[in-house]
């Protein structure tokens, strides 16, 4: 399951997750950060990025 984190309420420890799929069954939802096992930073490897853009 891949979701974007669109909000992080640090006082309550809650993140709001958003799906890239626009179907109603994939609506945004809130999740307690204590229930999260792992978070990943996803990079789109299909994009062609030149090495010059890093400098």
C-alpha positions as CSV (number, residue, x, y, z in Angstrom):
1,X,0.0,0.0,0.0
2,X,1.5,3.3,-1.1
3,X,0.0,6.5,0.3
4,X,1.1,10.1,0.6
5,X,1.3,11.7,4.0
6,X,-0.6,15.0,3.5
7,X,-0.8,16.1,7.1
8,X,1.0,15.4,10.4
9,X,-0.6,16.4,13.7
10,X,2.4,16.3,16.0
11,X,0.3,17.2,19.1
12,X,-2.1,14.2,18.7
13,X,0.4,11.9,16.9
14,X,-1.8,11.4,13.8
15,X,-1.0,11.4,10.1
16,X,-3.4,11.8,7.3
17,X,-2.8,9.5,4.4
18,X,-3.9,10.1,0.8
19,X,-4.1,7.7,-2.1
20,X,-3.1,8.6,-5.6
21,X,-6.1,6.6,-6.8
22,X,-9.2,8.9,-7.1
23,X,-11.8,6.2,-6.5
24,X,-14.1,6.8,-3.5
25,X,-13.1,3.6,-1.8
26,X,-9.6,5.1,-1.5
27,X,-10.6,8.2,0.5
28,X,-8.1,9.9,2.8
29,X,-7.8,8.5,6.3
30,X,-6.2,9.3,9.6
31,X,-3.7,6.9,11.2
32,X,-2.1,7.0,14.7
33,X,1.7,7.2,14.3
34,X,2.0,4.5,17.0
35,X,0.4,2.1,14.5
36,X,3.0,2.7,11.8
37,X,5.7,0.1,11.6
38,X,7.8,1.6,8.8
39,X,7.8,4.8,6.6
40,X,9.6,4.9,3.2
41,X,10.7,7.8,1.0
42,X,9.7,6.8,-2.5
43,X,11.7,8.1,-5.5
44,X,10.3,7.8,-9.0
45,X,13.1,5.9,-10.8
46,X,11.3,6.1,-14.1
47,X,12.2,9.8,-14.4
48,X,15.4,10.6,-16.3
49,X,17.5,12.8,-14.0
50,X,20.8,14.1,-15.2
51,X,23.8,14.0,-12.9
52,X,24.2,17.8,-13.4
53,X,21.0,18.5,-11.5
54,X,22.6,17.3,-8.3
55,X,25.3,19.9,-8.4
